[in-house]
Amino acid sequence: MHVARDAAGGPARLFGVSVDVTDARLAAQRRDVEHAIARILSEANGLAETRRRLLGAIGAALGWEVGAIYSIHPKGETLQLDAFWHASDVQVPRFESRTRGERFQS
């Protein structure tokens, strides 16, 4: 940026260039999430732990406060919680407890 001054030394004009870096920032964010997911999958030691870690990596990278993964119960009758995550600066104990206790009929 450059400020052109008038004869009295005050600002008269502003010259500069602005560049939108949104696409580059989003591409870097996607790349970081993809790398985190690949690392978690390569270190997988069981489905439950992997789900929790994946949810945390995705949630943190995308700025989520809370995230959950649900699946259909093996008998196909209910939708159940498989993993729950929340940002470290977010405290939602009642919400988490109720979420863990819910079962949804299909």
N, C-alpha and C positions, 0 to 999 in steps of 0.2 A: 504494500500500500504506500501511496505517496500523497502527501497533502501539499497542494499548491497554496501559497500564501499571497495575500493581497499586499498592497504597499505599506499598510500599517502592521503587517506581520500576522494578521488574523487568518484563519483558514478560509480559503476561497473555493477550492475544488478538491475533490478526493479522487485519486486515480488508483485502480487496482484490478486484480483478477480474482474471481471466486470460482472454485472448482467443487462440483458435487462429488463427494467420495462415497456416497451411499452404496453404490453397487460394489465397489472394492471392499468396503467394510463388511457387507453382507457375504461376499464370496469368502473372505477370510474367516468369518464366523462359521460358515458352512464347513470349510476345510478343517477348522479346529474341532468341530463336533464330529466330523467323519473320522478324524484321527483318534479322538477319544473313544469313539465307539469301536473302532478296529482294535485298539489297545485292550479295552474291556473284554471284547470277544476272544481275543487271543489268550487272555488270562482267566477265562471262565472256569469256575469251579462249582458249577451247579446253577440251575435255572433261577431259583429264588434270588440268590446273591447277584447274579448277572442282571436280572431285571431291575433290581434296586439300584445297582451302579449305573446302568444305562439311563434310567430315569433321572438320577442325580446329575449325570454329565450333560444330558440334553437340557434339563431344567435350568441348570446353572449357566450354560452357554447362551441360552435364549432369554435369560432374565426372568424366568418364572418364579413365582413365590411358592406354589404348590403344584404337585403333579401326582397322577395315579395311573396305574395300569390295571385294567380289568380283563377278565376272560370268562368264557362260558364254562360253567362247572362240567366236569366230565360226563355227568348224566344228562346234560343239556337242559336242565330245568331252571338254573339261576345264573345270574351274572355276579361274579365275585371279585373282590379286590385281590390282586396279586402283589402289587408293590405300591408303596406310598413314599413320597419324598417331599421335603419342604426346605426352603432356603434356611441357612443357619441363623439369619437375622429375623426369621418369621417364626413365631410361636403359635401353634394352632392345636393344642392338645385335645380340646373338646371336639373340634372338627375331625381330627385324625381318629379319635376313638370312635366317634359315630360312623365315620367312613369305613373303618375296619369292621364294624359290627353289622353293616348293611348287607343284605342280599336282595337282589332284584329278580323277580320272577320273569321268565321269558314268555 
